[in-house]
Amino acid sequence: MPLTNIFEMEIFDTWGIDFMGPFPSSFGFLYILVAVDYVSKWVEAQATKTNDAKVVTKFITEHILSRFGTPRFIISDGGSHFINKTFAALMAKYGVKHKVATPYHPQTSGQVDISNREIKSILEKTVNTTRKDWSTKLLDVLWAYRTAYKTPLGQQGDKRRLDLNELAEIRNEAYESAVLFKEKTKAWHDKKLKLKEFAPGHKVLLYNSKLKLFPRKLRSRWTGPYEIVEVFPYEAVEVKNLYDGSTFKVNGQRLKVYYGGTFNAHEEVGRFTDVSTVG
């Protein structure tokens, strides 16, 4: 399916939020809660000891609402730390719409996933050999991330944050830069998509988007092979696990044609949820 048209949103208008971890304990901290603005790509992050609703609402209040004002949307996955009465009450209080990304279409929360990978990459380069000091390095990592050059906007992170007194001008520049970048991305995506056609009976490999911090060893992110059962509109594809016969739906962009060879086939299958179970 071709990328959809770009819709207009202002800086600090839409935030993606997600937990990273659990990681090796670092002075009692196990997780990193990350929030990223979809236009400016500005990131807020905090090491946390738990990943519950109380932590999430406190983080949003202190790091987003009190610093950047009330956004229109907050996007998250369907985890219980985001789907609960406490979180819903906070959203209702400030009139924020909560959008939930579906498991079979992770692009909805793609921006926060990209930020997570970049933060993870910087952390891996700064921690010591025991890897237990990561919580003390997080501020340095945020500085490195925020001051890095970000292609979609053509601005450095520190400039995006420090020029808030020129917010109206930044909003226009950020939106125009984002539009140009997304138009180029859309053209590339649509051209590539035409070469990626699946049909029932095809054997495919599935990309595992679950990323772990500090993996013990590198291994292929592709699992399979699977057999395509049915192709649906909007890139949803039903595939069958050839090992146990179970079926589930995934986004077609996470599939590629299987040409033979040996893979550690089905150990990750349980992580993927049938779309019919998602509300």
Number of C-alpha atoms within 10 A of each C-alpha: 13 14 14 7 10 11 6 11 14 18 22 21 19 23 26 27 24 23 25 21 16 16 17 17 15 17 12 13 21 20 21 23 21 23 28 26 22 23 23 28 26 23 23 17 21 17 20 22 15 18 21 16 19 13 14 21 19 13 19 20 14 11 17 19 13 10 10 13 13 17 20 17 18 22 24 23 20 16 14 11 21 23 15 13 11 14 21 16 12 15 20 11 9 13 13 17 15 20 16 18 17 19 20 22 19 17 14 18 23 15 20 25 23 12 19 24 15 14 22 17 14 18 22 16 9 15 16 12 8 8 16 17 18 23 23 14 14 20 14 13 22 20 13 15 21 20 16 13 14 15 11 19 22 14 18 18 22 16 12 21 15 10 11 13 9 10 14 12 11 20 19 13 16 21 19 15 19 21 19 13 15 17 15 11 14 17 13 12 15 13 12 11 15 10 8 12 11 17 12 13 13 17 22 23 21 25 17 16 11 9 14 13 17 14 8 7 5 7 8 9 15 19 20 24 27 25 21 22 17 16 17 11 7 11 17 18 23 21 28 21 17 15 11 8 10 10 18 19 24 23 21 23 18 18 23 18 15 15 9 9 6 8 13 13 17 16 9 15 16 8 10 14 16 14 17 8 6 10 7
